[in-house]
């Protein structure tokens, strides 16, 4: 039979028999098409929080605030981190319901706005004259022992202070090259630091940030492979370039496929996040007549978790919002409870059988756990935390960078359905009839993940069924 669990809940409550002696409860949740605001995924705001971003539409949630700063901003005087500045940004980010992601830059292409601190030369560090376009200006020489030592120590102290900070989502493994992107494209005479010194920078980040996820810039070459083999994800800052720089070369068809193949990082997404930033911003894509569906499907096929549109205004056009909504419904992880079964009555233990599916583009990289809550109308509530984690449920995949892919990247299929069994102990639960609710929780047993189903309460729990605890 079908019955509703009261007006606040919209679940179908199915029993295997129509009498009071029914032995099993089967819950089939209704799916939702809402854009989910979940940790570590979705839309990034850029150098402003969600509350500060005037170009953030009300229908786009954002859980990540992304920023890039020069070394001189974060270490204005030798040996002293600008913790007042960072802590202020972290506070504003937290108050906006977001976590912070950031990158440190050392080599600016603007001769009037260097990224490295002035005191570096005053302490004996060397600069080299760099060329970019028609300009010549100084950048720090990372092959100079003083510069390298100072920067490695800066990374060490930055990690000692902020590694594992609850308000930081991830850190870019930056520092080297223009804007910390690990390349010097357009430089006429300059070269990157020696391989030995680049490795020292990578190792410094890996050692300093053991708990906070690191993302390596995709231009890192052999050191992209090195970092990803040691747990880093990757970030690319020119999604959508279909030929805006050159008629014969573009990031989407020549750049990313080559760099991913060179570094051998096709499967990194299974264990570490992928981040995209738009080339220019989405208005350029529309003005050039480039297909939003092509670009978004490409990004999803590479298993992205986040996208940064530089907090720019969205382009105009009737197709923009539908295509963007479609994309954001798949971006990152999207965990769907397809079915829940359990006995109508339980004594010392409650056996649960579930079907879960990740219909997004990436895993949830955090080992959040399932939890169940038994509550009644008298105010009793007992939370039972499972040992089951949600980070192993992968999305679907498509073959990358084939001739067919380049013609039209296909829709990403939904992930496999995972059949999951669980058991929780009821020894401390008094006999009675209880509402059974479910949530995905953090270490503090707080619900932290919105599921792709209806019925979420204001407290973050999904009320699913009833169960009777008997002696």
N, C-alpha and C positions, 0 to 999 in steps of 0.2 A: 504494500500500500504506500501511497505518498502522503506525507503530512508535513506541514510547516512547523519550524521550531519557534513560533512566535513572530511577531511583527519585525523585531530588529534583525532577524536572520532570514536569509533567503535560500538556505540550503534545502535540498531535497533529502528527506530522511526516509530511507527505504529499509523495510524489514523483509526478511526472507520468508515470513509468514504473516498472516493477517490477524493472528490471535495474540493474546498477552503472553503466550508461551514461545514467542519468536526467539530464535537462538542467535541471530546475527543482525547487526546493523550495518547498512551499506550507505555511505555518503558519497554523492557525486556532485561536487561543487560546480557552480556556474563560473565560467571564465569571464574575465573582464578585458576590455581593450584599452583601459586607461594607461597613460604614460606613468611608469612607476618611478618614484624617488627612492633610490636605494643606495647604500654606501658603496663608494668606489666605482660608480658607473654613471653614464648618462652625459648630460650637458654641463660643460665647464663654463663658469664666468671667468673673465680675464682682467686681472688687476683691479677688480672691484668685486665686492661680495654680491650675493643675490639681492640683498636689500638696496645696495648702491647702484645696481646695474639698471639703468633706465631703458635699455634696449632689450631687456629680458621679458618676453611675453608672459602673461599670467598663466598660460596653458603649458609652459615648459618648466618643469621642476629642475633644480640644480642642487647637487649635493657636493660638488667639488669647485673650489675657488683656486684658479691657477695664476701664478705670477712668476716673473723672471726679474732678478736683480743683479746688478754688478757687484763684484767682490768688494768694491770700495764702500757700497752701501751697507753691507753686512759686517764689515770690519773697518770702520772709519779711522780707528787708531790701532797701532800694532798690538796684537795679542788680545784685543777687546772686541768681542762680538757685540753687535748692536741688538742686544736682547730686548731692549725697550721697544724698538721698532717691530721686531718679529713677534713679540708677545702681544703687542697691540693688534697686529694683523690677525694673529690666531684668535684673539678674543672676538674681534669683529666677525671673523669667519664662523666661529662657533655660534655666535648670536644670530647668524643668518641660516643656521641649520646646515652648514657645510663643513667640510674639512679642506685643509690647505694642501696644494701641491706646488712645488717651486723648483726653479733652476738657478744656479749661480753662473754668471757670465764674466769673462775676463777680457775678451777681445772685441772691442767695439769697432764698427766700420765708420763711426762718426768722429772725426778728428776733434770736434769740440765737446764731445761727451764720452770720455774714456770710461771703461768699466773697472780698470784696475786702480788701486789706491795710490794717491800721490806719494804717500810715505814709503812706498816700495822702493823707489829710486833713492830716496833720502837715506835708506838703510843699506844701500849698496846693491840693490837689485838692478839688473840690466833690462833695458828696453831694446827692441829692434824696430827699425822703420819699415812699416808695412805699406803696401800699395793696394788700394781698392778703387777700381774705376780710375778716375783722374786724380784721386787724393792720395797723399802720403802722410802718414802719422805714426806715432809710436804705439806699440802693444808690448805686453810683458814677454820676456824671453824665458820660456819654460825649460830651456836647456841650460839656463843659468842656475847654479846651485843655490844662490840666495833666493831667487824667485820661487824655485821648486820647493825648497824647504819651507818657506813661509806659507805657500799655498797648501802643501800637504798638512802642515800643522793647523791651518785654518779649517780644513775639512775634518781633521780629527776632533777639534774642539766643537765644531758645529754638530757632529754626530754625538759627542759626549753630552751635549746639552739637549738635543732634540730627537735623537733616535728613539722610536717607540712612543713619541708624543701622541696622546689620544686625539689631538686635533689636526694631525698631519696624515694625509692620505698616501702620498708618495713623494719622492724626490727624484728629479732628473739627475742622471749621472752626466753632468755637464763640464763646465770649466774650459775645455780645450776648443780652440777654433772660434770662428765668428759666432757670436751669440751663444757660445757653449755648445755648438752643434757638431763639433768634431770634424770640421772641414774648413778650408780656406779658399773656397771657390771664388774666382774672380781676382785673387791675388796674383800679381804678375811675377813677383820675385821671392815671396816668402814660402816657407815650408812648415809643416807641422813639427812639433818637437820629435825627438828621436823616439823610436819604438820603446826603448827602455824607459824613458821618462813618461810616455803616455801610459804605459803599464803601471807605473807607480801611482799615477792619478787614479786609475781604475781601482787598483788595490786599496787605495786610501778610502775611497767611497765604500767599497765592499766591506772593509773592516769597520768603518765608522757607522754604517747603517745596516745593522744586522736584523733589526725588527721592522723598520720602515721599508716598504717596497721601493726598489730603485728601477728607473726606466732609462735605458741607454739610447742616445740619439742614433737614428738609423744610419747616419753617415760615418759611423765609427769603424767600419771595415773590420779588420782582424780583431780589434778590441771590442767590437759589438759582439762577435762570436764569444770572445773570452768572457765578457760580462754576463752574457745570457747563459753560458754554460755554468755560471756560478749563481744563477737565480734571478738575474735582472730581466725585466721585460723590455719593450722598445717603444720609442716615440718617433713619429714622423710629422714634420711641420709644413707639409705642402699638399695635403689632400685636395684633389679636385683639379690639379694642373693637367689639363688635356692638351696643352700646347701654347700656353700663354707666354712662354719665354722663347720658344723655338718651334719652327715648323717641323723639324725633324727629330726633336727629342722632347720628352715630357716626363714628369715624375711618375705618372700613372702607368705608362707603358714601357718605359726604359729604366727609369730610376729605381722605383721600389722593387720590381721583379729582380733586377740585377743585384741590388744590395742584399735582399733577403736570401737569394741563392748564394751569393759570395760568403755570407756569414753562416749559412746553413741553419737559419732560425725559423723555418716553416712551422715547427711544432712548439715554439716557445709559448704560444698562447695557452697551451694546456696547463701551464704552471705559473705564468706571470702575465701581467696585464699589458695590453696594447693601447696606445693613445694616439689619436689623430688631432692635428690642427689644420684648419683650412688654409689653402693657398689664397692669398689676399683675404677675401671673405666670400660668403655665398652669393653676394650681389654680383661679383665678377663672373661666377659660373653662369648665372642667368643672363647677364648682359652678353656673354659670349655664345649663348645658345647651347651650352653643354648640358647633357642630360642629368638631371638630379637623380633619377632612378639608377643610372649607370654608376654614378659616383657613390651613392649610398650603398648599393649592393656590393660594390668593390670593397668599401670600408667594412661592411658586415662580414664578407667572405674572409677577410683577414682577421676576423675575430676581435674587433675593437671592443674596448670597454667604455671609452670616453671620447668626446669630440669637443674641440674648442674653436668657436667662431670669432674669437677676439672681442667678444661683447659688442660686435657690430650690429647695426640694424639688419633685420632679415630683408631679403629681396622682395619686391612686389611681384604679384602674379597669382592667378587663381590656383595654380598647381603647387605652389610652394608649401603651404601649410599641410595639405594632405600627404605630400611626399615626405615632409619632415616628420609628421606624426607617425607615419608608417615606419620610418627609419628608427625613431626613438622608441617605438614599442619593441623593437628587436635589439637595440644597442645595449650591450652588457648582458648580465644574466637576467632571466625571467623564469622564476621557479613556479611551476603549476602543479598543484595537487589534483591529480585526475580522479582518484578514488581512495576512500578510506573504509576499511572494514574492521569491525571489532565485535566481540560478544555483547549481547544486550545486558548480560549479568557477568560479574567477575568477583572472584574471592580475593586471593592473596596477590594475584598478578593480573594485569590487563594485557592481552595479546592484541597487537595492532598489525594490520596488513595494509600497505599503501602502494599507490602508483604515482610516481613523480616524473615530471618532464621539464627539461630546460628548453624553453622555446626562444631563447635569446641568441646572442652571438658569442658569448664568452662564459666561462665558469664564474662562479663566485669564489674569489681567491682566498677568502677568509674562512677559517674552519668553524663557522657558526653551527650551532647544534639545533636539532629539533627539541621542542619542549611541549608538554601537555599540561593543561590546567583543569583540575576538577573543582567545580564551584557549585554552590547551592543558593537558594533564596534566603537562607539565614545568614549569609555573609561569609560562610566558610570557603576558603580557597586553598588549594594545595597544588604547587607547581612541581612537576616531575620532569627532570631534564634527562634527555636521552644521550646515549653515546654516539648516536648517528650524526654525522656532519654532512653539510650540503655542498661542499666544495668539490666533490668528485663527479657531479652530474654535469656532463659536457653537452654543449649544443651540437647541432648538426654541422656538417662541413660540405664544401664543394671543392673540386680540383682547381687549383690556382694557376693562372697565367698560361692557360692553354689557348690555342687559336680561338676556340669557341668562347672562352672566358673573355678575351679581349674584344670580341664582337659585342657581347652583352653579358656582363656578370649575372649569373642566375640568382634567383631568390635563394636565400639560405634555408635549408630544410630545418625543421624542428628536431631537437635531440631525441635520442632513444628514450623510451619509457622505462624507468627503473622501478622494478618491483622490490619493495623494501618491507622487511619484517622487523618489528620492534616489540619489546616487552618492558613494562614498568611495574615496580613493586607497589602494592597497595596496603602494606602492613599497617601503616600509620593513618590510613584513611578510615573514618568511621563508616558504618554501614548507612546506606541511604541512596537516593537518586541524585545524580550530579549532571551538570552540563559539562561536556567535554569540549575544551578549546585547544587550539594548536597555534604555535608560533615558532619562528626561527629566531633564536636568542643569542646574545653575546655572553661573555663570561659572567656578567652580572645578572643573567637571566632576564635582561630587558629585551622585548621584541624589537628587532632591528631591521627586518626584511619584510617589505611588502610583497605579497604573492600575487600571481597573475589570476587570482580568483576573487569573487565577490565575498562580502560578508565580514570585512575587517571592522572591528570595533574601534572606538576612540582610544582604547588602551593598547591597541596593536595586536590583540588576540583575535583569532578566527574561531567563532563558536560553531561547532560542527554537528554535535549530536548529544544524546543523553546515554548514560550508562548507570546501572544499578550495582552498587557494591554490597555484597551479601556476606554473611558469616560462613 
